[in-house]
C-alpha cells in the first residue's frame, strides 16, 4: 500500500501513515502479534521513519498495537479476558445509544434502521455482506442517539473488534439470530420505548460476545493441534 493509491490529500504525513497502517490491520494484512517495524513500514509505504514512528505511537495509545519485551511493537491480539472486557463496555455504550435513539431519533433515521434490518434477510447466507449491513445498522443507531461523546467513544471501542478477525455472523445460526435481535431493537425504538430498546440491545451484545468467545475457542483449539 502506497499513499498515492489513496485519496488522502490534506492529511499530514503522520496522519497518512496512521490511516494506512490502521487499514492494513483492519484488512488482516497485518495480523495480531505481527511485528510493526519502522524500517519495513517506511519502505512499504514509501515514507520516512519519523511519521511512521508517530503513527505507531498513536496506534499504541489506542491499543491497536502493544509493546512486548524482546519482540518490540506488535499488532495487538485480544485474549478471552480482553474480549469479555471489550464486550462488557460495548454493552454499556450501545444499550445507552439504543435508549437515546428511542428518545431522540428522527423518523427518517428510524426508517433507515428499519430498512437495514429488512435487507439483512436477503443476505443471511453471505457473512461479509451481512457484516457490512451490521456495521451500517450500528453506526446509524449511534448517530441517532444524538450524543457526540458517546458516538466518539463507541466508534473507538468498535475499532478494537477488527483485531478479532473474521465476523461471528458466519457462525451456525448466528446470522438469523442477529437479524431477529436487530428487529427487536428497531421495534422498541419505533415504539419510542427507551427501556425496551436498552434491554434489546443488551441481549444483542451479550449474544454477540458468546459467539465471539466460541470463535476464540475454536482458534485456540486449532493452534493447539
N, C-alpha and C positions, 0 to 999 in steps of 0.2 A: 504494500500500500504506500503510495506516494502522495504528497499534498496536492500535486497538480491534477490528481484524479478526483479530488473532492471540492465541492463548492464552499470554500471556507474563507472567502475574501473578507477582510475587515478584522480578522482574528489575529492576535499576537502569535508568534511562533510557539510559545509555550502552550497557548490555548489550542492551537492546531495539533501539537504533539499529544496533548491530553485527549482530544477528541479522537485522534487516530488510534492511539493505544487502547483507549476505552472501547472503541469499536472492535478492535482485534480481540479483546477479551470477551465482549458480548457475542461475537460471531463464533467463538470457540477456536479461533486461530491461535490465540494464546490461552492455553488450558490451565485449570487450577494446578498449582505447585510448579508451573514452568518458570524458569528464571527470567527476570527482567533486566537484561544487561544494557547499560547505556550505550556502549560501543555498537553492539549489534543493532539496537533500535535506531541509533543515529544513522547507520549505514542503510538500514531498510527504508527509513523514511526520508533519507537524503537531507538531513538537517544536522546542525551542530549538537554537541552533547549538553550544552547549557540548558536549552529549552526542554530537552528530554529529561534532564535531571529535575527541572521544575515540575514537569508533568508527572513524573513518578512520585514526587513528594506529595502532590495533590491526590493521586490515586491511593497513596498510603494513608493519607489523612481521612479518606473516605472508606478505608478498609477494603478496598478492591485489590490492594497489594499489601503484603506483610513482609517484615524482615525476619529472616530465620538465620541464627548464628551458623557460620561456616557455609551457608548456602547463599546468603545475600537476600536481595529483594526478589520475591516470587509472587505470582498471581495467587490471591487468597483462595483457600478452599474452605468450604463450610462443613464442619462435622455435625454429628447429631445434636450436640448441645447448642451450637450456634444456630442451627436450623430451628430448633424449638424456641430460642430466644427471639429470632427474627420474626417467626410467625406469631408469637405472642404479642410483640409490639405492633405488628401489622394488623392483628385482630383489633387492638385498641384503636388504632388510627382509622381503619376502614369502617368499623362499626360507627365511629363518630361521624365519618363522612356520609354514611348512609342516613344517619339521623338528621344531619344538617340538610342533606338533599331533600329529604321528605318535607322539610320545613321551608326551604328557600329556592329550590329549583324552579325554573320556568317550565311551562307546559311543553315548550319546544324541546328542552333538554330531556324531559321525561319521555317524549315521543322518540327521541334519538336512542335513549336507553332501551326502550321497548323494541324498537326496530332491530337493534343489535342482538337482543336476546332471541328474537324470532329468526334472524338469519343464521343463528348457531345451529338450528335444526337441519339446515341444508348441508352442513359440513361436519357432521358428527364423526364421520369416518376419516377425516383429514385433520390430524392433530395440529399441524402447523397453521392451517387456515383458521382453525378454532382458537388457537393460541393468539393469533392476530386480532380476532374479534374480541377475545377475552381482554386483551390489553386495552382496546378501544373502549370496551364496556367500563372497565375500572377507571380509566382516565376521565371519561365523561362524568362518572359519578364523583370523582374528586373535584372536578371543576364546578359541578353543580352544587357542591357543598358551600361555596361562597366563603372560603376561609383560606387566605393566601399562605398562612403559616402551616396549616395542615397540608395544603397542596404541596408545598416545597418539601416538607418532611417526608410525606408518604412516597413521593416520587424518588427521593433519595434512598429510602428503605427498599422500595421496589427494585432499584438498581442492583441490590445485593443478590436478588433472586437469579439473575442470569449467570451468577457464578456456579449455580447448581446444574447448569447444562440443560438437558432435554426436558421438555414440558411434561407435567404429570397427566396432561389430557390424553396421552397415549395409553395410560393405564387402563386395563379392562374395566369397563363400566363407568369410568370417571367422566367421560365426555357428556353422557346423558345425565348423570347426576349433577354435574356442574351447571348444565343448562337449566335443570329444574330449580337449582339453588338461585341462579340468576333471576329466573322468573318470579320466584318468591320475593326477592329483593325489590324487583320492579313493581310488583303488585302492592307491596307495602308502601312504596314511595308514591305510587299513583293514588293510594288511599290517604295520603298525607298523614301516615301513622309513624312518627319517629321511633316509638318503642318497638314496633313490629319490624321496621326497616333495620334497626340496630341488631335485633335478635337474629334476623335472617342473614345478615352479613356475618355475624359471629359464627353461625352454623357453617356458612360457606368457607370461611377462612380456616376453621378447625378441620373441616373435611379435606381441604387442600393440604394442610400440614400432615395429616395422616397419610395421604397419597405420596407426599414428598418423602416422608420417612420410609415408606415402602421402597421407593426407588433407591434411596440411600442404602438401605439394607441389601438390595439386590446388587448394587455396585460393589459393596464391601464383600459380598459373598463371591462375586466374580473375581475380585482381586485376590481372594484367598485361595482360589483354585490353582 
